[in-house]
Amino acid sequence: MKKTNYWAQDVAKKIIKERGKKLIIATGISPSGHIHIGNMREVLTADLIRRELERQGAKVEFIYIADDFDRLRKLYPFLPADFKKYIGWPLSAIPDPKGDKAKSYAQRFLDPFLEVLDDLGITYKMFSATKMYKQGFFTDRITIALKNNNEIKKILEDISQRKMPKDWLAYNPYCNKCKTDNTKVIEQDLKNHRVKYECTCGNVGWSDYSHGEGKLAWRVDWPARWSKIPVDVEPYGKEHATVGGSYDTGKAICEKIFKSKAPFGIPYDLLYLKGSKGKMSSSLGNVISAQDMLKIVPAEILRYMFARVPYNRELKFDPGMELLQLVDEYARLEQKCKDGEANNAEKAIYEACQIKRNGKSVPEVPFKHLINTVQAAQGNEKEIKRILSSTDHKDALDDEKLLKEQIERVKNWLKNYAPENIKFSVQKELPKNIKLSNEQIKLLHLLADDIKNKDFDSEKLHNHIYESGKKLGLKPKQTFEAIYLVILGKSSGPKAGWFLNILDKDFVVKRFKEIKKEKL
């Protein structure tokens, strides 16, 4: 790691100094589409801070609010054309796009996300915004907002510098006929917690806000939530932190209207997918879902991706070579911690990435090692286990289920994201049309005899290969290229000493002798 400071330590100190040691930290995401790793920055920022707060002695409750009462804003590219009729409906009231009658639109995208939270070791208490409204959680806040509507409107105009519509109201009823919020309030009966509305569909009706028949406007809903829960700490995207933005207006409404302190705000920067324009967004289609991410790397790596970079710096994500480099970086950090060479910040980062499975931390086979192992074994599970046993990873065989998950992740990464220079396949027969010099052929012949008659560990074998090539006047590239060409049919591959040691010795000797036989 280049930097040894950990941003969450400083943030946690500031929070404790300002808010004390008994805290509620909250996040909220709208399940309007695939919840992707860009969304995960909010949840993981909160959880990383939560862990650090606890590390510094605070008692913290983590609340996740599923904003399933938000309306469907438009017809997203992944939706069937006939879903256009649901635009304006609450997400929880729309049927599942995949036709599951037991699920709603919101549940379709929420379920896999909650599974990811569990996989990431995030302990949380979940609230459904739909249930909060329908069970009357916000009833008193809606009443306060309607009573102070003009003052709220003035706050919004003064802080955001935007002219609000003349008939703007802090509460939006959902029409009980067409289900949308294309409504206009024409009468208020606050004593009975209801408003009368007329809808663009022609319907006129009453909306009982104590039973969730409508929703507060976004810029009022947020501070109402802060004050009612109440929330002490909340991360949010930097777009909400602009001057006059929703955090500024929310803070003023929370303090002036709901008489409560706004949370300690943590405005995080965005995550971009390398090679795509704009931020990662379901509506743009440039996403990798959080669930798909965990199909290619361990959960610890996803946590580390966010822990290593301050929350207020943008992240560019490359699921190919840069992901592999990230895995290597994490492996170096892990080794540093195990060797007792890590400083306090590095230890804190490493601890923040750990996940307990069945109540204990379970070490996994290093990702890069498993990439090479799976390819060398050509995906054969029995051969993978043999290689792992021979490379000091016997412990990995103790948990059959976990090992299978790891192998599957590697296969998914190789199939969908691995750069071509990382991929290799052991050739069953001597590759045709390869060109080797006499010195390279002599090297292979010598190595065949040495490997057959001597025992080398991986490092010693690698050095022996290098020195043997040097004695024959070969450059390092020519030395190792000869090995890769006859076994893989390409000029590069994994570290040669390790690679040859995990392969069957008789196979290696036969292949090296075979090339001599063919060429001389």
N, C-alpha and C positions, 0 to 999 in steps of 0.2 A: 504493500500500500504506500502511496506517495504521501498522503496526509495522515497524521496521527491524531488529529482532533476529531471529536464526535459531536456533531451539531446538537443532538438531542440532550446532551449533558447541560449545555448552556441554556437551552430552552426550558428544561425542567427546573433549573435553578431559578430562572425568572418567574416561572409560574408559581413555584412554592413561595417565593418572596412576596408575590402580589396576591396570591389566592389562598395560601395556607396548604395544609397537607391532607385535607379531606376534599376530594374532587370528583366531578362528573365530567367526562370527556365524551363528546358526541360527534357522530358523522351521519350523513344522510345521502343516499344515492337513489335516483329515480330509475326503476327497472323498466325503462322504455325500450331497451334493446339489450344486446349482448353486453354484459358488464365486463369490461376489458381491463388490461393491466394499467391503462391510463387512469381509470377509475380507482384502481388499487392504490394509487399514490395517496389518496385521501385516507383510506382505511388504514393503510400501513403506516402512514405518517402518525396517525392517531395512536396506533398500537405501539409503535416504537417509542413515542413520547410517554405513553402509559407505562411501558416497562421501565423506562429510565426514571420516571417519577417514583415508581415503586422501589426501584433500586436505591433512590435517595430518601426512602422512608415514608413516602406518601401512601395514602389509601385511596385507590382510584376505581371508579365504576365506569366501564366502557359501554355506552349505549349506541346501538346502530338503529337508525330509523329508515325503514323502507318507504320511500316516498311514492307509494302505490296509489295514492289518491290524486296524483298529478294527472293532468289531461294528456291525451295523445295529441301531439302538436301537428303532426303531418304524416303522410304515408311514406314510411321509410323504405329504402330499396329492398330490404329483406322481407317485406310484407306482401301478401296477396293483394291484387288490385281491388278486390271487393272490401278490403279493410278501410277504404276511404270513407265509408259510411260511419266509421267509429271515431273519426277525428273530432276532438272536443270532449270525448267520453273520459271518465276516470279509468286509469289503467286497470284497476281492480274489477271494473265492471265489463271489460272487453273479453270476449272468449279467447282461448288459447289459439295462436296462429297455426299451431300444428294439429289442431282438432281434438285435443284431449279434453273431454267434457268435464273432467274432474279438476281441471286447472283453469286459471284466468290468464289473461295476457301478462299481468304482473308476475304471477307465480311461475310462468314459463321461464322467465329470465332471472327471477329471484332464487329459485331452488338451487341451480348450479353455483350461484354466487355464494350462497350460505355454505355449501359443501366446501368451497375454496377457503372460506374463513376458517372452517374447522381444520382443513389441511394445513393452513398456515399457523395453526396454534393460537388463533385469536379467540380469547374468551370475551363474550359480549352478551348484552341483554338486548333483545330485539323488540322494536315497536313497529307496528304497521300504522302508517298515517291514516289509512282508511278506518281502522278500528278506533284509533284515537279520536277521530271526528265523530264516528257513529256512536261511540260510547260516551260522548259528551265531555271528553277531556278538555276541549278548547272552548266550551260553551261560555264561560265567564270572560275569556279573552275576546271572543267575537262580540259579545255585548259591549265590552269596554271599547273595542275598536269602532263599532257602529256609533256609539255615543260620542266618540272623539274623532269622527270621520274627517271633519273639516281641518282639525289640527294636524291629523296624520297627512292629509293631502298637502297642507302647507309645508310640513317637514320634508316631504318628498320633493316638492317643487323647489324649496330653498336649497336643499343639499344637492340634489341631482341636477339642478338648473334645467329641469324639463317641465314644460307646461302640461299639467294633467288634464284629462277630459273633464268637461264641466260637470258631467253626471257621474264621475268616478266614485266608486264605493269600495271600501276595504274588504267587502265580502261578496263572493260570486256564487249565486245559487246554481245548482245543476237542475235542468229542466226534468220534471218527472215523466215527461212524454218522450222527448227526443234524446235525453240523457246528456246533452251538451251544456256548456256554460255560456251559451250565446243568449244571455238573459239580461234584463234590465229591471232593477228593483223599483217598484212604484209605491210601496207602502211598507212601513216597519211596525212591528208589534213586539218590542223588546221584552215586554213583561212575559210573553209566552214564547220567547226565543224563536221568533219566526219573522220572515219578510215575504211580502207578496211580490211576484215578478211577472213579467211578460217576456216570452221567448220569441226569437225570430221565426220559429216554426209555427207561431200563432197561438201557442198554449199560454194560458194564464193560470198561475197556481201559487201555493204557499210553500215556502222552504223552511223546514224546521231545522235550525242549525244545531240544536242540541242532539239531533239524531243523524248528523252527517249528511244533510241534504244540500250541502254546498261547502265551499272552502274559502279561507282567507286568501286575499291576493298575495302573491309570492313575497313581496317586500314587507308584508305584515305578518304572514305566516311564520317566517323565520324568527323575528324577535318575539312573537307570541310563544313559540316553542322554547326559545332561550329562557324566557321568564317563568314559564310554567313548570319545566322539568325540575329544577333549573340547570342550565348548562354553564359550566365553569371554563371549559376549554373546547375549542372547535377549529379543525383545519378546514380550509375552503380554497377553491381555485383562485388564482391571482386576478382573474377577471372580475371577481366580486370585491377586490381590494382597491380598485381604482378610486381616485378622488370623486366623491359623489356617488360611488357605487353602492351595491346592495348591503355591504357591511356597514358603511357609513350611515346610510339611512336606517338600517336595522338597529344600530347602536342607539341612535337618537330616539327611535320609536320605543325601544326596550326601556330606556331610561326615563323618557318624558311621559310616555303613555302608560306603559305597564309597570313603571316604578321599580325596575329591576336592573341590576348591573349586567351589561353585555359581556359575553365570554371573552376570555383571552384568545385573540384571533391568531391563526397560523396560516397565512396565505402561501400556499405551495405553488410552484411553477408547474408547467405542463410537461407531458411526456409525448415525444414524437417518434413515429416509426421511421427508421432510416429508409430513405428512398421515396417516402410519401410526402405530399404537401399538407401542411396544416397539422393541427393537433390530432391525436388519435380520437376517432369519433365513430360511434356505431352508425350514425346517419350518413357519414361519408364512406363507410365500408372499409376504412383503413385500420382495422383493429386486429389484435390477437387477444382472444378472450382469456381471462384469468384462468379458466379451466384448461384451455389449450396450452397455456404456458406451463402449467404443472404436469402436463403430459410429456414435457421435454426436459425439465430440470427439477431437482429437488426443491421443496418449499423453502429450504434455508437459503438457496440462491436467489429466489425472488425477494425474500426479505432483505438479503444483503444488497441487492441492486438498489434499493431505496435507502438503506441505512448508510451506505458509503458516501452518498451525495447529499449535501444540505438541501432541505426541503424547498428553499427559495432559489434553487438553480434548476434550469431546464434539463431534462433528460432526453437523450436520443438513444433509442433502443434498436439494436441490430440482433436478430435472433440467430445469426450465423456465426461468423468468426469472432465477433466482439463478445458474444455470449460465452464462447469457449474461453476467451481471455478473462472474462469475469469469473468463470468457474476456477480458472487457474489462480486468480488473485485471491479468491476466497480460500482456496487450498493452502496458499502461502500464509494467510492470516491464521488459519486453523493450526498449521504446524508451529507457527510462532507462539501461539497461545499454549500449545502442548509442551513446547520446549522451555516455557517460562521466560520467553524473551519479549513478550508483548507489553506495551505500556498500558496505563489505566484506560485510555480511550479505546485502544485496540481490543482490550478485554471486554469493554462495555459493548462495542459493536458486535463482537463475536457472540457474546451472551444474548444480545438482542435478536440474533438470527437463529438461535437454537429452538427446536421444536420437540416437545415431549410426545412420544408415542407409547400408549399403554402405560403412562405414568413415568416413563424413563426416556432419556435421550438415546437414540439408536444410531450408531455410526454407519454411514453408507460408503459404498465403494466410490472412490474419487471418480467424478464424471468422465474426465478425459481418459483415465485408465480403463473404464468400462467401455468407452467408445472404441478403443483399440481392441479390447478383449472380445467384444461382440463381433467386430469385423473379422478378427483373426480366427474366431471360432465359426464364422459364417452363420451366426445366429443360432447355432446348435447349443441348446441349454446344457446338455451333458458336458460338452467341450468347454463351455464358458465356466462351469463349475470346476473342471479340472485345472483350467488356467488360473482361476482365482485361488485355488488351493495351493498352487505352485508359486504364487506371487504374494504370499503373506496376507491374504484376504480370506482366510478360512472362516473368520467370524461371520462373514457375509452369508455363509451357507446356513447359519443357524435359523434365519428367518426367511423361510421359503417364499412367503407372500411378498415381503418387502423386496427381496431380490428380483422376483418376477416383475414387480412394478418398476424397478430401476432399469431392468433390461428393456422393458417396453418403452420407457422414456427415451432411452438411447436410440432405439429403432425408429421412433417417431421423429427424433431430431435429425437422424441421418437421412430419413426419407424426405422430410419437408424443409429443412433449413441448412443442412451441412454444406459448406463450400466444397467444390469438387476436389480441391487439393487435400482435403481431410479424408475423403472416402477412399477405401481400398478393398480389394477382395483377393484372397489367396487363390491363385490359379491352380486348378486341379492338374493341369498338364503344363509342361514347359511352354511359355508363351512363344509364339512364332515371330519371325522377323525382328528379333532383337539383335542389336549389334554391340559386341563387346571386343575390346582389344585383347591381345594375347596376355598382357599383364593382368587384366581383370579376370580372365579365365584362370590363370595361374593362382590368383588370389582365392578364387572360389574353391579351387582344388585343395589348396593348403588349409583353408578354413574348414572344409569338409573333414579332413583328417584330424584336425585339432578338436573340432566339436565331437567327433566320434570317440576320440581317445582321452579327452580331458573333461573335467567339470569346471565350468565357469559360472560365477554369478553374473547378473546382467551388466553391471558396471565394468567388471573385469573383461567380459567378452567384448563389450563395446570398445574399450581401450585396445584390446588385442586386435580387433578388426582394423582400427585406425593405424596402429603401429605396423601391422602386416602389410597394409597398402602402401604405407610410407616407405618400407624397405624395398618394395617393388617399383618405386618411383611414381606411384599414383597420387594424384591430388585427392584430398578428402572427398570431394564431390564424386570423383570417379570410383573411389573405393566403395562408398555406400550405394551409389547408383547401381553397381553390378548386382548387389544383393537384392535390391528392390525390383530390378528388371526381371530377374529369373523367377522370383516368387510372386510378385504382384503384377508384372507386366507394365509397370510405370516407374518413372525415375525417382520417385520419392515415397516416403512412408513413415511409420512410427519409428522411434529410436531403435536402431538396429540391434543392439545388445539385448534389450528387453524383448524385442520382437522375436528374434531367433530363439531365445530361451523359452518362450511360451509355446512355440511350435513343437510338434513331435520331432525328436532328434533324428530318427530314421528318415523322416520326410525331408528334412533339411539336407542331410548328407546325400541322399539320393538325388535331390534336385541339383545341388552344387556339382555332383559328379556327372550328372546328365548333361549339363551345359558343356563340360569339358569334352565329354564323349562326342557331342554334336559338333564341336568347333575344331577339335584337333585331329 
